[in-house]
Amino acid sequence: MGWGFVVGTAMLLNMLVAGLLGTVIPLGMKAFRLDPAIASGVFLTTFTDMLG
């Protein structure tokens, strides 16, 4: 049960962070008048890999 809880919690947190960043990064880029479709995927993948 211990490992399953740890892995499940890590996966849940990683999905929550990815969802949050997937929303915040394009909005932030739009605030700086940048095209969110061009670089959001790169930033999202980088941050999710670093934090996950």
CNS distance restraints for C-alpha pairs under 8 A (distance, minus, plus):
assign (resid   1 and name CA) (resid   5 and name CA) 6.14 0.50 0.50
assign (resid   2 and name CA) (resid   6 and name CA) 6.34 0.50 0.50
assign (resid   3 and name CA) (resid   7 and name CA) 6.06 0.50 0.50
assign (resid   4 and name CA) (resid   8 and name CA) 5.84 0.50 0.50
assign (resid   5 and name CA) (resid   9 and name CA) 5.92 0.50 0.50
assign (resid   6 and name CA) (resid  10 and name CA) 6.11 0.50 0.50
assign (resid   7 and name CA) (resid  11 and name CA) 6.14 0.50 0.50
assign (resid   8 and name CA) (resid  12 and name CA) 6.13 0.50 0.50
assign (resid   9 and name CA) (resid  13 and name CA) 6.11 0.50 0.50
assign (resid  10 and name CA) (resid  14 and name CA) 6.05 0.50 0.50
assign (resid  10 and name CA) (resid  52 and name CA) 7.66 0.50 0.50
assign (resid  11 and name CA) (resid  15 and name CA) 6.17 0.50 0.50
assign (resid  12 and name CA) (resid  16 and name CA) 6.23 0.50 0.50
assign (resid  13 and name CA) (resid  17 and name CA) 6.10 0.50 0.50
assign (resid  14 and name CA) (resid  18 and name CA) 6.09 0.50 0.50
assign (resid  14 and name CA) (resid  48 and name CA) 7.17 0.50 0.50
assign (resid  14 and name CA) (resid  51 and name CA) 7.37 0.50 0.50
assign (resid  14 and name CA) (resid  52 and name CA) 5.41 0.50 0.50
assign (resid  15 and name CA) (resid  19 and name CA) 6.08 0.50 0.50
assign (resid  16 and name CA) (resid  20 and name CA) 6.11 0.50 0.50
assign (resid  17 and name CA) (resid  21 and name CA) 6.00 0.50 0.50
assign (resid  17 and name CA) (resid  48 and name CA) 7.22 0.50 0.50
assign (resid  18 and name CA) (resid  22 and name CA) 5.80 0.50 0.50
assign (resid  18 and name CA) (resid  44 and name CA) 7.08 0.50 0.50
assign (resid  18 and name CA) (resid  48 and name CA) 5.85 0.50 0.50
assign (resid  19 and name CA) (resid  23 and name CA) 6.39 0.50 0.50
assign (resid  20 and name CA) (resid  24 and name CA) 6.13 0.50 0.50
assign (resid  21 and name CA) (resid  25 and name CA) 5.61 0.50 0.50
assign (resid  21 and name CA) (resid  44 and name CA) 6.40 0.50 0.50
assign (resid  22 and name CA) (resid  26 and name CA) 7.00 0.50 0.50
assign (resid  22 and name CA) (resid  40 and name CA) 7.66 0.50 0.50
assign (resid  22 and name CA) (resid  44 and name CA) 6.20 0.50 0.50
assign (resid  23 and name CA) (resid  27 and name CA) 6.63 0.50 0.50
assign (resid  24 and name CA) (resid  28 and name CA) 6.02 0.50 0.50
assign (resid  25 and name CA) (resid  29 and name CA) 6.13 0.50 0.50
assign (resid  25 and name CA) (resid  36 and name CA) 7.76 0.50 0.50
assign (resid  25 and name CA) (resid  40 and name CA) 6.22 0.50 0.50
assign (resid  25 and name CA) (resid  43 and name CA) 7.59 0.50 0.50
assign (resid  25 and name CA) (resid  44 and name CA) 7.40 0.50 0.50
assign (resid  26 and name CA) (resid  30 and name CA) 6.07 0.50 0.50
assign (resid  26 and name CA) (resid  36 and name CA) 4.78 0.50 0.50
assign (resid  26 and name CA) (resid  37 and name CA) 7.53 0.50 0.50
assign (resid  26 and name CA) (resid  40 and name CA) 5.91 0.50 0.50
assign (resid  27 and name CA) (resid  31 and name CA) 6.22 0.50 0.50
assign (resid  27 and name CA) (resid  36 and name CA) 7.53 0.50 0.50
assign (resid  28 and name CA) (resid  32 and name CA) 6.53 0.50 0.50
assign (resid  29 and name CA) (resid  33 and name CA) 6.36 0.50 0.50
assign (resid  29 and name CA) (resid  34 and name CA) 5.17 0.50 0.50
assign (resid  29 and name CA) (resid  35 and name CA) 6.71 0.50 0.50
assign (resid  29 and name CA) (resid  36 and name CA) 5.53 0.50 0.50
assign (resid  29 and name CA) (resid  40 and name CA) 7.95 0.50 0.50
assign (resid  30 and name CA) (resid  34 and name CA) 5.38 0.50 0.50
assign (resid  30 and name CA) (resid  35 and name CA) 6.43 0.50 0.50
assign (resid  30 and name CA) (resid  36 and name CA) 6.09 0.50 0.50
assign (resid  35 and name CA) (resid  39 and name CA) 7.52 0.50 0.50
assign (resid  36 and name CA) (resid  40 and name CA) 5.55 0.50 0.50
assign (resid  37 and name CA) (resid  41 and name CA) 7.48 0.50 0.50
assign (resid  39 and name CA) (resid  43 and name CA) 6.34 0.50 0.50
assign (resid  40 and name CA) (resid  44 and name CA) 5.87 0.50 0.50
assign (resid  41 and name CA) (resid  45 and name CA) 6.03 0.50 0.50
assign (resid  42 and name CA) (resid  46 and name CA) 6.15 0.50 0.50
assign (resid  43 and name CA) (resid  47 and name CA) 6.08 0.50 0.50
assign (resid  44 and name CA) (resid  48 and name CA) 5.94 0.50 0.50
assign (resid  45 and name CA) (resid  49 and name CA) 6.03 0.50 0.50
assign (resid  46 and name CA) (resid  50 and name CA) 6.19 0.50 0.50
assign (resid  47 and name CA) (resid  51 and name CA) 6.00 0.50 0.50
assign (resid  48 and name CA) (resid  52 and name CA) 5.56 0.50 0.50
